């Protein structure tokens, strides 16, 4: 029987300390509680301590942790791609028993041993349809990470952005593209730099605060190419419950305090051509793909789809894309992050 990180924590007998505060720490602490595992303490970087408390405990510095415990297990409870922070995590990993638990951005399912066994057939099917050795290396390493929580597997699963542009995408041929999950215009900026012949960029962003930033960027830098829409990508035009965080974490959420407009990409393009679609919609990628199915079948645009927000995304989304257009070659690439964020499927018909 497969064992996972949660099994290891149940058996290790060491104090468990969580590095970080916030939503990720809450999810990890709740999961530990459900397993009967006590969180001994929380700690943060020196600049974030300042007498704070979290879940009824005073947040300590790492020096405090070392003074308080002879031996302990560290759980990283935040996401980062900052070089200086990654280096701190890697250094801690070399000196201590450290894990970065894989808890989903959206949904409640945890990718543990039971989840893996329940979906082993689908996971194996993805292995069969991936297009190259690098995709298999990344896929297998991320699966190992999800089960083990070990950062070493994330470090084995890193791609170079410039290689994606040069070897996978037909960047010089794109004239019409779609950015589903445009945030404040950061990826629109990348499109304008990397896709030299692009003339039309449809940019979808449902969060009102983010949308205002997107409009400001588009008016200042868009050169008339950018068409911002204050909506999210979905399988139909509708209004859904929405958690508007005003940052990258805004998402469709049944318990959200507000609502947001949703549109289908098929409806927005109305049969018009699109050459490339990027989906990074905080757990709504499946619905967004459903709402693009006619466009995908008609034009086979290159796709970039985030496959890390939900535990099932890593197999469910590649399999759905393959079902939509079996002629696509599917590549998995991941850019450096802790935990396994910035994991994407690139679907290319070439």
N, C-alpha and C positions, 0 to 999 in steps of 0.2 A: 504494500500500500504506500502511495506517495505521501511524504510528509512535507509540510510547508513551514514558513517562518512562524506562523502562529503556534504551530505545534512545538517548535523549538523554544519559543518564549514561555510556553506552558511548562516546559520541562527543565529550563535552565537553572532555576532557583536563584538567579541574580536579581538585584534591584533593577528595575526598568525606568530609565529617565528619558523624557521626551525633549528633543531639541526643537524649540519653536512654540508659537502660540497661534490661536486663530482657528479657522475652519478645519484645516488639515489635522491639527492637534486634537480637536474635538472628535473628529471621525475616528482617529486612531485610538483615543482614550475610550470611546464608546465601544469599539470593537474589542479592546482588551478587557473591558468590564464584562462584556458578554461571555468572554472566555474565562472569567474568574481571575484575571491577571491584574494586579494592582500597579498603578503608576506611582512610583516612589516620589518623583519630583519632575518639574519642568525647568529647563534652563534656556537662556538666550544669550546672544552675543552681548558683550559688555555695554555697547551703546543702546541696547534695548531693555536692559534690566530695570534700572531706575525705580526700584521698589514696587514693581507691578505684581499683581496676583492673577492667577488663572485657575479656574475650576477649584477655587478655595485654597490654593497653595501659593505661597510666595515664589515668584520666579527668581531662580538663582543664576549666578554666573557659573561658567564651567569650572573656574577655580573652586567655587563653593562645592560643586559636585565632587571634585577630586578629593577635597578635604573631608567630605561627609561619608564617602563610600570607598572601600578598598577596591572593589571590583563591581562592574555595572555593565548594563547593555544600553546603548544609545539608539533611539529611534528618531530619525529625521522627519519632521512633520511640516515641512514647507517646500515650496517649489522654487527652483532658481536655475538660471543659466549664466549668472554673473561669474566671471572667471575667478575673482578673488574669493567668492563664497564657495564655489565648487572646490577650489584648492583647499579650503578649510575642511570641507566634508571629506575629501580624499585623504587628507592628513589624519583626521580622526579615525577614518576607516582602517588606516595602516596600524594605528596604535591601540585601538579598542575594538570590542565587538559591536559593530554598528550595522543597522539596517535602515532602509528607506522604504517603509511599508507602502504597498501599492493600494491606495484607496481611491475610488473613482471620483472624478469631478462631478459627474451626474449619475443618478441612479444609486441604488443601495447594494447591488450585488458586489461582493468581494471576490477577486480572482484568487481563490485559495485552492487547496488540493481537491476538494469536493467539486468546485466549479470546473476545474480542469478536467476531471474525470467525466463529468456530465457532458462536456463539450469536446471530448477528445477526437471524435470523428470529424467535427467541423474544423478543428485546428489542423488535423492531418490533411483535410481537403485544401486548406489554404496553402500548405506546403507544396501541394501538387500543382498549384496554378501560379505560384510566384515565378517571375521571369528570369531571375539570375541568382548567382551564388551569394552576392552581397545581400540580396533580399532575404534569402534563407538564413544567412548568418545573423542578420538583424532580428528577424522574426524569432529564431530559436533562442537568441540571447535575451530578448525581451520576455519571452515565456519563462525562461529560467529565472530572470529577475523577479517577475511577478510572483512566482512561487517562493523564492528564497528571500526576497527583499535585499539581496546583496548588491552593493553598488558596483562591484567588479564586473557584473554582467552588463550594466549600463555603459560602462567604459569600453566594452567590447562592441557596442552597438552604436557607433557614431559615424555619420556620413559628412561629406563636405558639400556645402550649399552650391559652391561654384561647379561641382561635378554634376549636380542635378540639372542646372541650367545648360551646361555645355553638352551633356551626353544623353539626357532623357527627354528634355523638352524641345519643341520646335520654336524656340522663343522668337526667332527672326521672322516667322510666318504669321504670328498672331496679329490680327487687326481688331477683333472684338473679343473682350474678355469679361468675366464676371467674378466679383469678389464677394462671396457670401460670408459675412462676418467681417466687415471692413474696419471695425473699431474706429480709430481716429484718423485713418488714412495711411497707416504705416505700410500696409501691403500695397495700397494703391501707388504709393511712392516707389516701392520696389518694382511694380509692374512698369511704371513709366521709365525706370532706369534700365530694366532688363529686356523689355519687349519693345524694341526700337521702332517697329512699324505699327504699334497699336494706335487706333484712332478712336475707339470707343471703350470705356470702362464703366460697366454697371456695378455700382457699389451699394451693397445692402447692409444696413446697420439699424437694429431695432431699438437700442437704448437711446433715449432722447439726448442725454448729456454727451455720449460718444458721437451721436449723429451731428450735433452742433459743431463739434471739433472736425468731423469729417467734411462738413459743408465749408467750414472756414479754410481747411486745407485745400479743398477742391477749387474754391474761388480764387485762392492765392496762387496755386501751383498747377491746377488741372489743365490749363491751356485749352479749355473747352471740350476736353476729352472725357471728363468724369461726369457721370450722371448718378448722384446720390439718391438713394431711396431710404426713407425712414421706416424700414420693415425688416423682418427676418425672413429666412428661406424656409419654406415648409412645403407640404404636399398639396396644399390648396390655399386659397385666399380666405383668411379667417382672423379672428381675434383670440389670443390664447393668454392664460395666466403667465406672468413674467416677473422675474426678479431683476429690477433695474438697479444694478450696483454702481453704475457710472464708471465702470472699468472693464477689464477683460473678462471678469467673472459673471457678467450679466447673462441670464439664460432663461429659457422656458422652464417654468417650475410650477408644479401644481399648487404649492404653498406660497407662491409669489404674491406680494402685496399689490401689484399693479397688473396691467395687461399690455400687450403689444400687438401691433398689426403684423400679419404674416402674409407672404406672397409666394406663389410657385414661380420658379425660374422659367418654366414653360410659358406661364402666363405673361411674364414680363417681356420675354423675347418674342412671343406670338409668332413662332415659326421662323424668326430671323436667325441668321447664322451667329454662332459663338464658337471661338476657337479654343478657349481655355476657361475652366471654372475652378475656383478655389473654394473649398468648404472648410470653414473652421467656426462652427456654430454651437460650441459648448454643449454637445450631447444631442443635438437635433440633426446630425448628419444624415441619418437614415431617412427621415422625413424629407429633408432637403433634396436628397438623391431621388426619392420617389417623385418629387415635384419637378424634377429635371428629366425624367425618363424619356419623354417625347423628343426633347432637344438632343439628348445623348444618342438615341437610336437614329435620329435624322442626320446628325453632323459628326458624331464621334469626336467631340472636343477632347483635348487632353484634360485630365482631371488631377487635382491635388486634394486629397480627402484626409482630414485629421482622423486618426483611428485610436485615440487614447482617452476620450472623455468618459466612455462607459466601458465596463469590464468586457462586454461582448463585442465592442467595436473592432477589436483586432482580428476577429474572424467573420463577424456578421457583415461588415461593410465590404471587405474584399469579395466575399461570396456573392453579395447582392450586385456589385458592379460586374462581376463575371457573368452573372445571370442576365443582366441588362444588355451587355455587349461582349459576347465571348471572344471577339477578335482583339480586344484590348490586351496588351502586355502589361502585367501588374508588377510594379516595383515597390518595395518597402524601403524607406529611408528614414533615418532619425538623426536629429541634430542635438548637440550636447545639452543635456538638461538632467536635473535630478528633481522628481522621479522620472518615469518614462514618458514625459511629455514631448511635444514636437515630433511625434511619430506619425508618418504620413504614408498613404498609398498614392502612388502616381500611376494613373491609367493612361497609357499612350498607345495609339494605333499607328505603329510604324515598324 
